Amino acid sequence: MIVLELYRRGAISSGKAGELLEMPRLDFIRHASDLGIPAIDMTTEEWEHEKAAVTAWLES
């Protein structure tokens, strides 16, 4: 539970969390997601910025 909480707070990466729990990173992400902890945690503003950057890249 400590590792999940550190990951949820952004104190450690999914890779580090998986390493600490001795499981592959993607398995950890799935496990955390099953518990309601998102793998991607962006504000609406951050998401709009990322979306605009990808759209601009695709149009270039």
N, C-alpha and C positions, 0 to 999 in steps of 0.2 A: 504494500500500500504506500510506503514511503516513496518508492521509485515512481509510482504512478502520480503521486502528488507533486513531486519535483518536476516531472514531465509536464503535468497540467499547468504548473506555474511558469513553465518555460525556463526553469533553472538547469535542466539537462536536455539533451537532444534525444530523439527517438533511437538513434544508434547507440548512445551511451546507456539509455534505459534498457534496451535489448541486451547489451553487453552485461550489465549488472544483473539482469534476470536470466542470463545464459540462454537467450533465445534470439533467433534471427530478427533483424529490425522490422521486416514486414509483418512477422508474426506478432511482434509487440504492438505495432500500429493497429492491427486488426483487433487484438485483445483490448487495447485502450479504447478503440472505437466502440467495441461491444459494450463497454462500461460507460459510454457517453462522453468520452474525452476525445475531442476532434483532433485529427492529424494536422489540419490547417485551421488556424485561428486568426482570422483577419477581421478588422473592422470594415464597415461598408466603404469607408473612404479608401482604405488600403486595397480592397478588392477592386474598386473602380479604377484606381491608379494602375494596378496590374493588368486589368482588362484593356485599358487604353494603350498601355505599352505593347501588349501582344497584338492588338488590332493594328497599331501603327507598324509594327514589325512585319505583319502579314501583308500589309498593303504596300510595303516598300519593295 
